[in-house]
Amino acid sequence: MANHYGITPDVIAGELPGLFPDGFTVSTKPTEAIVTAIIAREDAIAYIAAKWIEEIDDDPDLAAAVTAMATNYVIWATKWHVLEIVYAGVDPIAYANIVGPARDAANQYLQGLRDLAIAHEETQGSGSGGGLGGALPSMHTSTRITW
């Protein structure tokens, strides 16, 4: 699957240096293959959301903002799911304190992409808010991924 935003397991390991100082391997939990699969899924979600916006507007500033938002979404969503895997089974309060901020950040970036699409629709006169923005992926609500 295409990697539209250049996010790799090494990028994610760099975001979590205390957990993965040497990166992901076949023996880490999660493995490099699992992290690559998570990145691919989140990249596809971000790409679909961003593509809708980019195709309807030739504004380079908007395109740059959308790309930055999509890239941050992929990073934060991947971190969220990696942290879920690492901290599954710990004290629920500790789990929420560790995983929650990454989950919340990922959802905010995805919601931002949705909001951009809806706002753009409204400025183009449709005003329905249900077309383009309604077609974008919703915020994640899962609390645990099983591999």
C-alpha positions as semicolon CSV with decimal commas, in nm:
position;residue;x (nm);y (nm);z (nm)
1;M;0,000;0,000;0,000
2;A;0,123;0,349;-0,078
3;N;0,276;0,563;0,191
4;H;0,155;0,914;0,106
5;Y;0,299;1,102;0,403
6;G;0,642;0,942;0,446
7;I;0,568;0,797;0,788
8;T;0,775;0,487;0,867
9;P;0,825;0,272;1,176
10;D;1,147;0,469;1,238
11;V;0,947;0,794;1,254
12;I;0,713;0,641;1,511
13;A;1,004;0,496;1,714
14;G;1,155;0,845;1,714
15;E;0,828;0,977;1,856
16;L;0,845;0,715;2,134
17;P;1,219;0,706;2,216
18;G;1,171;0,590;2,573
19;L;0,987;0,280;2,453
20;F;1,170;0,204;2,128
21;P;1,520;0,354;2,143
22;D;1,643;0,102;1,886
23;G;1,331;0,110;1,670
24;F;1,088;-0,168;1,593
25;T;1,207;-0,519;1,508
26;V;1,062;-0,867;1,469
27;S;1,094;-0,913;1,845
28;T;0,946;-0,585;1,973
29;K;0,588;-0,555;2,087
30;P;0,446;-0,444;1,848
31;T;0,667;-0,576;1,572
32;E;0,791;-0,367;1,282
33;A;0,544;-0,548;1,053
34;I;0,250;-0,459;1,277
35;V;0,357;-0,095;1,297
36;T;0,394;-0,087;0,919
37;A;0,039;-0,226;0,885
38;I;-0,097;0,035;1,127
39;I;0,078;0,312;0,934
40;A;-0,065;0,182;0,606
41;R;-0,420;0,182;0,744
42;E;-0,393;0,528;0,899
43;D;-0,219;0,663;0,588
44;A;-0,510;0,541;0,374
45;I;-0,764;0,708;0,603
46;A;-0,571;1,036;0,597
47;Y;-0,519;1,019;0,221
48;I;-0,889;0,969;0,151
49;A;-0,980;1,262;0,375
50;A;-0,708;1,489;0,235
51;K;-0,771;1,396;-0,128
52;W;-1,134;1,504;-0,108
53;I;-1,025;1,849;0,002
54;E;-0,727;1,886;-0,233
55;E;-0,930;1,787;-0,540
56;I;-1,182;2,063;-0,490
57;D;-0,944;2,348;-0,422
58;D;-0,631;2,473;-0,597
59;D;-0,524;2,688;-0,302
60;P;-0,160;2,591;-0,217
61;D;-0,198;2,718;0,141
62;L;-0,499;2,492;0,193
63;A;-0,312;2,200;0,035
64;A;-0,016;2,257;0,269
65;A;-0,245;2,275;0,572
66;V;-0,429;1,960;0,469
67;T;-0,102;1,772;0,414
68;A;0,031;1,881;0,754
69;M;-0,293;1,782;0,924
70;A;-0,299;1,444;0,747
71;T;0,066;1,375;0,832
72;N;0,007;1,458;1,198
73;Y;-0,302;1,238;1,198
74;V;-0,100;0,939;1,071
75;I;0,169;0,994;1,334
76;W;-0,069;1,036;1,626
77;A;-0,306;0,756;1,523
78;T;-0,013;0,517;1,484
79;K;0,132;0,622;1,820
80;W;-0,210;0,567;1,976
81;H;-0,238;0,213;1,845
82;V;0,124;0,128;1,931
83;L;0,066;0,251;2,286
84;E;-0,253;0,045;2,306
85;I;-0,055;-0,266;2,219
86;V;0,230;-0,185;2,458
87;Y;0,011;-0,096;2,755
88;A;-0,278;-0,341;2,713
89;G;-0,357;-0,506;3,043
90;V;-0,216;-0,238;3,275
91;D;-0,414;-0,050;3,535
92;P;-0,709;0,114;3,354
93;I;-0,630;0,460;3,493
94;A;-0,263;0,437;3,392
95;Y;-0,371;0,303;3,052
96;A;-0,608;0,596;2,999
97;N;-0,340;0,846;3,101
98;I;-0,087;0,696;2,860
99;V;-0,305;0,610;2,560
100;G;-0,567;0,883;2,591
101;P;-0,359;1,183;2,479
102;A;-0,245;1,009;2,159
103;R;-0,600;0,894;2,084
104;D;-0,736;1,243;2,146
105;A;-0,471;1,407;1,925
106;A;-0,538;1,162;1,640
107;N;-0,910;1,223;1,662
108;Q;-0,860;1,601;1,666
109;Y;-0,652;1,589;1,347
110;L;-0,906;1,367;1,171
111;Q;-1,190;1,589;1,289
112;G;-0,994;1,888;1,160
113;L;-0,983;1,732;0,814
114;R;-1,357;1,672;0,829
115;D;-1,417;2,029;0,944
116;L;-1,208;2,168;0,657
117;A;-1,411;1,969;0,407
118;I;-1,742;2,082;0,555
119;A;-1,631;2,445;0,576
120;H;-1,514;2,432;0,216
121;E;-1,848;2,287;0,108
122;E;-2,033;2,564;0,284
123;T;-1,822;2,835;0,120
124;Q;-1,892;2,678;-0,220
125;G;-2,265;2,722;-0,171
126;S;-2,390;2,370;-0,103
127;G;-2,433;2,448;0,266
128;S;-2,552;2,095;0,329
129;G;-2,247;1,982;0,522
130;G;-2,352;1,630;0,440
131;G;-2,184;1,576;0,106
132;L;-1,807;1,591;0,110
133;G;-1,757;1,616;0,486
134;G;-2,014;1,347;0,544
135;A;-1,820;1,117;0,311
136;L;-1,498;1,146;0,510
137;P;-1,401;0,884;0,768
138;S;-1,535;0,940;1,117
139;M;-1,323;0,970;1,424
140;H;-1,189;0,643;1,557
141;T;-1,381;0,504;1,849
142;S;-1,207;0,173;1,903
143;T;-1,033;0,124;2,232
144;R;-0,819;-0,175;2,140
145;I;-0,677;-0,332;1,827
146;T;-0,625;-0,705;1,815
147;W;-0,358;-0,847;1,592
